[in-house]
Amino acid sequence: MSNQIKTEILKGDLYINGKWVNEPDQSYFESLNPATGELVGVCAAASPAQVDTAVAAAEKAYSSWKNTPIPERASYLTKAAQLFELRREELARVMTMEMGKVLTESLGEVGVVSATAQYMAGEGRRLFGETVPAGFSGRNVRMVREPLGVAACITPWNFPVALASYKIFSALIAGNTVVWKPASEVALSAKIFVEILAETGLPEGVVNLITGSGSKVGRKLAEHQAVKVISFTGSTEVGQQLAEMSCKTLKRISLELGGKNAVIVLKDADLDKAADGIVKSAFTTTGQRCTAASRVIVERPVKEQLVKKIVQLTKSMKIGNGLEEGSQIGPLVNEDQLHTVERYVQKAIEEGGNIVSGGQRVNELGSFYYEPTIIENVRPNDSIAQEEIFGPVLAIIEVDSYEEAMEVNNGTIYGLSTSIYTNSLHYANRGASEAVSGLVYINNGTSNAEMGVAFGGMKMSGNGHREVSHHAFDVMTEWKSIYTNY
């Protein structure tokens, strides 16, 4: 596989009602490679009128798509799974150029899209209703799932296509039509994603792509009367804003938000396995995952030994352009994210933290590279232990017992993912029960979800809905009860 960076400038237009469109005076924004600063391409910034047109197209297509037999809907997803595999390398390379993750991760993410398409196609055969005993003779009672209508899918830049597939494919198989607003940083990846869906022969208006700023396009979708459900992944702050906007029209909203995930390491744990799981959870995708480990809560007797192993593994990781063979950590997505990481590291020092490893830009590489950073002497209420950073920064917090560890783990506003390393069946089971997290891993890192398993967080990490599994249909459908007297 050649690692030469693609030099041609890509262009992304809007996809509305089965056609790639733009206006004569269409505004465009740039997509820049965070590894090099080079221009990857330009993407259309949708006007309010174009958002209205896309929603209208989805609304018009809904009546026929809703009445399309579910196995027929599933056939489009089955075909999409095959087409994503055919364009896997192309899509992965554009993702890496747009947001910086290493190519092996991007290739794996396209594989997740194909798997999601296959999974949701299969779920089409399992969209079961219920039959319940009637209270009167000569009557039967049944309940069926009904689609909602137009689904607005608003997705982030860190997993440009995997998160989109979770939302879009569950919406489609349930019988909804889609207007998709991806993050501007990865709009060209979204274009390829929609090109593949269009190649399946999906009817006009069933999927529409609208690119542009969240403050304009996202707000327009949240307030639009014809949009019946919003599925959003992003920051807790933006999720709260979308919830406020959408409540005026009583639309359904699913929020997958931030995290401050912890790995608890007890003194009886296998420290080699714990260190490996911590490093992969903390620094994969340059720490830019909602499930990334940003805290290690370790019992005092094994703290020094564990930190030594973590540092050794971290220093062996190669930092570089995601398209270069062997790179394990790419750049941060943009300059704002780089400044955020630097600000939090400086604040950690001011609050008494001690940098064990990292803590600097990688100046020789230029652009937005930052060393994976490990900071010890962190107190549970320090900023670095409470606030989401979304970067390669790991806080080490010492505790004296399992009970204190769990108290610290649960002592943030977030509740997405918790990991606990122990060889004790007692503490493993207590941890699974007592962690206030939507995801709990025993002797594994915080970022290791599987297809078909409900994904989502508690507290300020979400609003109770789930993705990745059949539980997504709790968002994408509503129940209709049917009474028949015969």
C-alpha positions as CSV (number, residue, x, y, z in Angstrom):
1,M,0.0,0.0,0.0
2,S,1.4,3.4,-1.0
3,N,1.7,6.0,1.7
4,Q,2.0,8.9,-0.7
5,I,-0.4,11.7,0.3
6,K,-3.1,12.4,-2.2
7,T,-2.6,15.8,-3.8
8,E,-5.7,16.3,-5.8
9,I,-8.2,18.7,-4.2
10,L,-11.5,17.0,-3.4
11,K,-14.9,18.7,-3.6
12,G,-18.0,17.9,-1.6
13,D,-21.4,19.1,-2.6
14,L,-24.8,18.5,-0.9
15,Y,-26.8,15.4,-1.6
16,I,-30.5,16.2,-1.7
17,N,-33.3,14.1,-3.2
18,G,-31.0,11.7,-5.0
19,K,-28.7,14.3,-6.6
20,W,-25.5,16.1,-5.8
21,V,-26.4,19.8,-5.8
22,N,-25.0,23.3,-5.2
23,E,-26.3,26.8,-5.8
24,P,-24.6,29.3,-8.2
25,D,-23.4,31.3,-5.3
26,Q,-22.7,28.3,-3.0
27,S,-20.3,29.0,-0.1
28,Y,-17.6,26.4,0.6
29,F,-15.4,25.7,3.5
30,E,-11.9,24.1,3.6
31,S,-11.0,20.6,4.9
32,L,-7.3,20.7,6.1
33,N,-5.0,17.8,6.9
34,P,-4.1,18.1,10.6
35,A,-0.9,16.2,9.9
36,T,0.5,18.5,7.3
37,G,-1.7,21.6,7.1
38,E,-2.4,20.9,3.5
39,L,-5.7,21.4,1.8
40,V,-7.6,18.2,1.4
41,G,-10.6,19.7,-0.3
42,V,-13.6,22.0,-0.1
43,C,-17.1,21.3,1.0
44,A,-20.4,23.1,0.5
45,A,-21.8,25.1,3.4
46,A,-25.6,24.6,3.3
47,S,-27.9,27.6,3.3
48,P,-31.1,27.5,5.4
49,A,-33.1,27.1,2.2
50,Q,-31.1,24.0,1.3
51,V,-31.7,22.5,4.7
52,D,-35.4,23.0,4.2
53,T,-35.1,21.4,0.8
54,A,-33.3,18.4,2.2
55,V,-35.9,17.9,5.0
56,A,-38.7,18.3,2.5
57,A,-37.2,15.6,0.2
58,A,-36.9,13.3,3.2
59,E,-40.4,14.0,4.3
60,K,-41.7,13.3,0.8
61,A,-39.8,10.0,0.5
62,Y,-41.0,8.8,3.9
63,S,-44.4,7.6,3.0
64,S,-43.2,5.2,0.4
65,W,-40.0,4.2,2.3
66,K,-42.1,3.5,5.4
67,N,-44.3,1.1,3.3
68,T,-41.4,-0.7,1.7
69,P,-41.2,-4.2,3.1
70,I,-38.5,-4.4,5.7
71,P,-36.6,-7.3,3.9
72,E,-36.4,-5.0,0.9
73,R,-35.0,-2.2,3.0
74,A,-32.5,-4.6,4.4
75,S,-31.3,-5.5,0.9
76,Y,-30.0,-2.0,0.4
77,L,-27.9,-2.3,3.6
78,T,-26.6,-5.7,2.5
79,K,-25.4,-4.3,-0.8
80,A,-23.9,-1.3,1.0
81,A,-21.8,-3.6,3.2
82,Q,-20.2,-5.1,0.0
83,L,-19.6,-1.7,-1.5
84,F,-18.0,-0.3,1.6
85,E,-15.5,-3.1,1.4
86,L,-14.7,-2.3,-2.2
87,R,-14.0,1.4,-1.4
88,R,-12.5,0.7,2.0
89,E,-9.0,1.9,1.3
90,E,-10.1,5.1,-0.4
91,L,-12.5,6.0,2.4
92,A,-10.0,5.2,5.1
93,R,-7.3,7.4,3.5
94,V,-9.6,10.4,3.2
95,M,-10.6,9.9,6.8
96,T,-7.0,9.9,7.9
97,M,-6.2,13.0,5.8
98,E,-9.2,14.9,7.2
99,M,-8.9,14.1,11.0
100,G,-5.5,12.5,11.5
101,K,-6.1,9.1,13.0
102,V,-3.7,6.4,11.8
103,L,-4.6,4.5,8.7
104,T,-4.9,1.2,10.4
105,E,-7.6,2.7,12.7
106,S,-9.4,4.2,9.7
107,L,-9.4,0.9,7.8
108,G,-10.8,-0.8,10.9
109,E,-13.5,1.9,11.1
110,V,-14.7,1.2,7.6
111,G,-14.9,-2.4,8.5
112,V,-17.2,-1.5,11.4
113,V,-19.4,0.3,8.9
114,S,-19.7,-2.9,6.8
115,A,-20.4,-4.9,9.9
116,T,-23.1,-2.5,11.1
117,A,-24.8,-2.6,7.7
118,Q,-24.9,-6.4,7.9
119,Y,-26.1,-6.3,11.5
120,M,-28.9,-3.9,10.9
121,A,-30.0,-5.7,7.8
122,G,-30.3,-8.8,10.0
123,E,-32.2,-6.8,12.6
124,G,-34.8,-6.1,10.0
125,R,-36.0,-9.7,10.4
126,R,-36.3,-9.1,14.2
127,L,-38.4,-5.9,14.4
128,F,-40.9,-7.8,16.4
129,G,-44.1,-6.5,17.8
130,E,-46.0,-8.1,20.6
131,T,-49.3,-9.9,21.0
132,V,-51.0,-9.7,24.4
133,P,-54.0,-11.4,25.9
134,A,-57.2,-9.5,25.4
135,G,-59.5,-8.7,28.3
136,F,-62.6,-9.5,26.3
137,S,-63.7,-12.4,24.1
138,G,-63.8,-11.9,20.4
139,R,-60.8,-9.5,20.4
140,N,-57.1,-9.7,19.8
141,V,-54.6,-7.1,20.8
142,R,-51.2,-6.5,19.2
143,M,-48.5,-3.9,19.4
144,V,-46.2,-3.0,16.5
145,R,-43.2,-0.7,16.0
146,E,-43.8,2.3,13.7
147,P,-41.1,4.6,12.2
148,L,-41.2,8.2,13.3
149,G,-40.5,10.1,10.0
150,V,-37.5,12.3,9.2
151,A,-34.5,11.5,11.3
152,A,-31.7,14.1,11.6
153,C,-28.4,12.4,12.3
154,I,-25.7,14.7,13.6
155,T,-22.3,13.1,14.0
156,P,-18.8,14.1,15.2
157,W,-15.3,14.1,13.6
158,N,-13.6,11.4,15.7
159,F,-15.4,8.5,14.1
160,P,-16.6,10.0,10.9
161,V,-18.3,7.0,9.4
162,A,-18.8,4.4,12.1
163,L,-21.0,6.6,14.3
164,A,-22.9,7.7,11.2
165,S,-23.6,4.0,10.3
166,Y,-24.9,3.3,13.8
167,K,-27.5,6.1,13.4
168,I,-28.3,6.1,9.7
169,F,-28.6,2.3,9.3
170,S,-30.9,1.9,12.3
171,A,-33.0,4.8,11.1
172,L,-33.3,3.3,7.6
173,I,-34.1,-0.3,8.6
174,A,-36.8,1.1,10.9
175,G,-38.5,2.9,8.0
176,N,-37.3,6.5,8.7
177,T,-35.7,8.8,6.1
178,V,-32.5,10.6,6.9
179,V,-30.9,14.0,6.8
180,W,-27.3,13.7,7.8
181,K,-25.2,16.6,9.2
182,P,-21.6,15.4,9.7
183,A,-18.9,17.4,11.5
184,S,-17.3,19.9,9.1
185,E,-13.8,18.5,9.7
186,V,-14.8,15.2,8.0
187,A,-17.3,16.3,5.3
188,L,-15.4,14.7,2.5
189,S,-15.5,11.4,4.2
190,A,-19.2,11.8,4.5
191,K,-19.4,12.5,0.8
192,I,-17.8,9.1,0.0
193,F,-20.1,7.4,2.6
194,V,-23.2,8.8,0.8
195,E,-21.8,8.0,-2.7
196,I,-21.7,4.4,-1.6
197,L,-25.3,4.5,-0.2
198,A,-26.4,6.1,-3.5
199,E,-24.8,3.3,-5.4
200,T,-27.1,0.8,-3.8
201,G,-30.0,2.4,-5.6
202,L,-31.7,3.9,-2.5
203,P,-34.9,5.8,-3.6
204,E,-34.6,9.5,-4.0
205,G,-34.9,11.5,-0.7
206,V,-34.3,8.5,1.6
207,V,-30.8,9.8,2.5
208,N,-29.7,13.4,2.3
209,L,-26.4,14.9,3.1
210,I,-26.2,18.5,4.5
211,T,-22.7,19.9,5.4
212,G,-22.0,23.1,7.2
213,S,-21.6,24.6,10.7
214,G,-23.4,23.1,13.6
215,S,-24.6,26.5,14.8
216,K,-26.5,27.0,11.6
217,V,-27.3,23.6,10.1
218,G,-27.6,21.8,13.4
219,R,-29.8,24.5,14.9
220,K,-32.0,24.5,11.8
221,L,-32.6,20.7,12.1
222,A,-33.2,20.8,15.8
223,E,-35.9,23.4,15.4
224,H,-37.5,22.1,12.2
225,Q,-41.1,21.0,12.6
226,A,-40.8,18.2,10.0
227,V,-37.8,16.5,11.8
228,K,-39.2,13.9,14.1
229,V,-36.1,12.5,15.7
230,I,-32.5,13.7,16.3
231,S,-29.6,11.3,16.9
232,F,-26.6,13.2,18.1
233,T,-23.1,12.3,19.2
234,G,-20.8,15.1,20.5
235,S,-20.1,17.3,23.5
236,T,-22.4,17.5,26.5
237,E,-22.7,21.2,26.1
238,V,-24.0,21.0,22.5
239,G,-26.2,18.1,23.4
240,Q,-27.9,20.2,26.0
241,Q,-28.4,23.0,23.5
242,L,-30.0,20.6,21.0
243,A,-32.3,19.2,23.6
244,E,-33.5,22.7,24.5
245,M,-34.1,23.6,20.8
246,S,-35.9,20.3,20.0
247,C,-38.2,20.3,22.9
248,K,-40.4,23.1,21.3
249,T,-41.5,20.6,18.6
250,L,-41.6,17.6,21.0
251,K,-39.2,15.6,18.7
252,R,-37.5,12.5,20.0
253,I,-33.8,13.1,20.7
254,S,-31.0,10.6,21.4
255,L,-27.8,12.1,22.9
256,E,-24.4,10.3,23.1
257,L,-22.2,12.7,24.9
258,G,-18.9,13.1,26.8
259,G,-17.1,11.0,29.3
260,K,-14.4,11.1,32.0
261,N,-13.6,7.4,31.9
262,A,-11.5,5.7,34.5
263,V,-9.5,2.5,34.8
264,I,-9.5,1.2,38.3
265,V,-6.4,-1.0,39.1
266,L,-6.5,-2.9,42.3
267,K,-3.4,-4.2,44.0
268,D,-4.2,-7.8,43.0
269,A,-4.4,-7.0,39.3
270,D,-2.2,-8.3,36.5
271,L,-0.2,-5.1,36.0
272,D,1.1,-6.0,32.6
273,K,-2.4,-6.5,31.2
274,A,-3.6,-3.4,33.0
275,A,-0.8,-1.2,31.6
276,D,-1.5,-2.5,28.1
277,G,-5.2,-1.9,28.3
278,I,-4.7,1.6,29.8
279,V,-2.3,2.7,27.1
280,K,-4.5,1.5,24.3
281,S,-7.6,3.1,25.9
282,A,-5.8,6.4,26.6
283,F,-3.9,7.1,23.5
284,T,-5.6,5.3,20.6
285,T,-7.1,7.9,18.2
286,T,-4.8,10.3,20.1
287,G,-7.2,10.2,23.1
288,Q,-10.0,11.7,20.9
289,R,-12.7,9.1,21.9
290,C,-15.7,9.5,24.1
291,T,-14.6,6.2,25.7
292,A,-10.9,7.1,26.0
293,A,-9.4,6.4,29.4
294,S,-8.4,9.7,31.0
295,R,-8.1,8.6,34.6
296,V,-6.2,5.7,36.2
297,I,-7.4,5.1,39.8
298,V,-4.8,2.8,41.3
299,E,-4.3,1.3,44.8
300,R,-1.2,2.9,46.4
301,P,0.9,-0.3,46.8
302,V,1.1,-0.9,43.1
303,K,1.0,2.7,41.8
304,E,4.8,3.1,41.1
305,Q,5.1,-0.2,39.4
306,L,2.0,0.4,37.2
307,V,3.1,3.9,36.2
308,K,6.5,2.6,35.2
309,K,4.9,0.0,32.9
310,I,2.6,2.6,31.4
311,V,5.4,5.0,30.7
312,Q,7.5,2.2,29.0
313,L,4.7,1.3,26.7
314,T,3.9,4.9,25.9
315,K,7.4,5.8,25.0
316,S,7.6,2.9,22.5
317,M,4.6,4.4,20.5
318,K,5.5,6.0,17.2
319,I,4.0,9.5,16.7
320,G,3.6,10.6,13.1
321,N,1.4,11.1,10.0
322,G,-1.4,8.6,10.0
323,L,-0.6,7.7,6.4
324,E,3.0,6.7,7.3
325,E,3.6,3.0,8.0
326,G,4.1,2.2,11.6
327,S,2.5,5.4,13.0
328,Q,0.5,4.7,16.2
329,I,-0.4,8.2,17.3
330,G,-1.5,10.9,14.8
331,P,-2.0,14.6,15.3
332,L,-4.9,16.2,17.1
333,V,-7.7,17.2,14.8
334,N,-7.0,20.9,14.7
335,E,-5.3,23.9,16.4
336,D,-8.2,24.5,18.8
337,Q,-7.9,20.9,20.2
338,L,-4.1,21.3,20.5
339,H,-4.6,24.5,22.6
340,T,-7.2,22.8,24.7
341,V,-4.8,20.0,25.6
342,E,-2.0,22.4,26.4
343,R,-4.3,24.5,28.6
344,Y,-5.3,21.4,30.6
345,V,-1.8,20.2,31.0
346,Q,-0.7,23.6,32.3
347,K,-3.7,23.7,34.6
348,A,-2.8,20.3,36.0
349,I,0.7,21.6,36.8
350,E,-0.7,24.6,38.5
351,E,-3.0,22.4,40.6
352,G,0.0,20.3,41.8
353,G,0.2,17.6,39.2
354,N,3.6,16.2,38.1
355,I,4.3,15.2,34.5
356,V,5.8,11.8,34.4
357,S,6.0,11.5,30.6
358,G,5.2,13.7,27.7
359,G,3.6,17.2,28.1
360,Q,5.0,18.9,25.0
361,R,4.2,19.5,21.4
362,V,6.2,17.4,18.9
363,N,7.8,20.4,17.3
364,E,9.9,18.5,14.7
365,L,6.7,17.2,13.2
366,G,5.0,20.6,13.1
367,S,1.2,20.9,12.8
368,F,-0.9,19.6,15.8
369,Y,1.1,16.8,17.2
370,Y,1.3,16.4,21.0
371,E,3.1,13.8,23.1
372,P,1.0,11.2,25.0
373,T,1.1,12.7,28.5
374,I,1.0,11.0,31.9
375,I,0.4,13.2,35.0
376,E,0.6,11.9,38.6
377,N,-0.1,13.4,41.9
378,V,-3.6,14.3,40.7
379,R,-6.4,14.8,43.2
380,P,-10.0,13.5,42.5
381,N,-11.4,17.1,42.2
382,D,-8.6,18.6,40.1
383,S,-9.7,20.0,36.7
384,I,-7.8,17.3,34.9
385,A,-9.7,14.6,36.8
386,Q,-13.1,16.2,36.3
387,E,-13.4,17.7,32.9
388,E,-13.3,16.1,29.5
389,I,-10.1,17.0,27.6
390,F,-10.4,14.9,24.4
391,G,-6.7,14.4,24.0
392,P,-3.7,12.2,24.9
393,V,-3.6,13.1,28.6
394,L,-3.8,10.5,31.4
395,A,-4.3,11.4,35.1
396,I,-3.0,9.1,37.8
397,I,-5.0,9.1,41.0
398,E,-3.9,7.1,44.1
399,V,-6.3,5.5,46.5
400,D,-6.2,3.3,49.6
401,S,-9.0,0.8,48.9
402,Y,-11.5,-0.5,46.4
403,E,-14.2,1.6,48.1
404,E,-12.3,4.8,47.7
405,A,-11.5,3.9,44.1
406,M,-15.2,3.4,43.3
407,E,-16.1,6.7,45.0
408,V,-13.6,8.5,42.9
409,N,-14.7,6.8,39.7
410,N,-18.3,7.8,40.3
411,G,-17.4,11.3,41.4
412,T,-17.7,13.1,38.1
413,I,-20.7,14.4,36.1
414,Y,-20.1,11.7,33.5
415,G,-20.9,8.0,33.4
416,L,-19.9,6.4,30.1
417,S,-17.2,3.8,30.6
418,T,-15.4,2.2,33.6
419,S,-12.8,-0.5,33.6
420,I,-11.6,-2.4,36.6
421,Y,-8.5,-4.7,36.7
422,T,-8.6,-7.3,39.5
423,N,-8.2,-11.0,40.0
424,S,-10.8,-11.0,42.7
425,L,-14.2,-12.3,41.7
426,H,-15.7,-10.4,44.7
427,Y,-14.4,-7.0,43.5
428,A,-15.1,-7.7,39.9
429,N,-18.7,-8.3,40.6
430,R,-19.0,-5.3,43.0
431,G,-17.4,-3.1,40.4
432,A,-19.8,-4.2,37.7
433,S,-22.7,-3.4,40.0
434,E,-21.4,-0.2,41.7
435,A,-19.9,1.7,38.7
436,V,-22.3,4.4,37.6
437,S,-21.5,3.8,33.9
438,G,-23.3,2.6,30.8
439,L,-20.3,0.4,30.0
440,V,-18.3,-1.6,32.4
441,Y,-15.2,-3.7,31.5
442,I,-13.6,-6.2,33.8
443,N,-9.9,-6.8,33.0
444,N,-10.1,-4.8,29.7
445,G,-9.7,-1.2,28.7
446,T,-12.5,1.4,28.5
447,S,-12.8,1.4,24.8
448,N,-13.6,-2.1,23.5
449,A,-17.3,-2.2,22.5
450,E,-18.8,-4.9,20.3
451,M,-21.5,-5.0,17.7
452,G,-24.9,-5.9,19.0
453,V,-24.2,-4.7,22.5
454,A,-26.0,-1.6,23.8
455,F,-23.8,1.4,23.8
456,G,-24.4,4.6,25.8
457,G,-23.8,6.5,29.0
458,M,-25.4,7.5,32.2
459,K,-25.6,10.9,34.0
460,M,-24.3,13.7,31.7
461,S,-22.9,11.2,29.2
462,G,-26.2,10.8,27.6
463,N,-30.0,10.9,28.0
464,G,-30.6,7.2,28.4
465,H,-30.9,6.0,24.8
466,R,-28.6,3.3,23.3
467,E,-26.9,2.6,20.0
468,V,-25.0,-0.2,18.2
469,S,-27.6,-2.9,19.1
470,H,-31.3,-3.5,18.6
471,H,-32.0,-1.0,21.4
472,A,-31.5,1.7,18.8
473,F,-35.0,1.0,17.7
474,D,-36.3,2.4,21.0
475,V,-35.1,5.8,19.5
476,M,-36.0,5.2,15.9
477,T,-39.5,3.8,16.4
478,E,-42.7,4.3,18.5
479,W,-45.3,1.8,19.5
480,K,-48.8,1.5,18.1
481,S,-51.4,-0.6,19.9
482,I,-54.0,-2.3,17.6
483,Y,-57.3,-3.7,19.0
484,T,-59.3,-5.9,16.7
485,N,-62.8,-7.1,17.6
486,Y,-63.9,-10.0,15.5
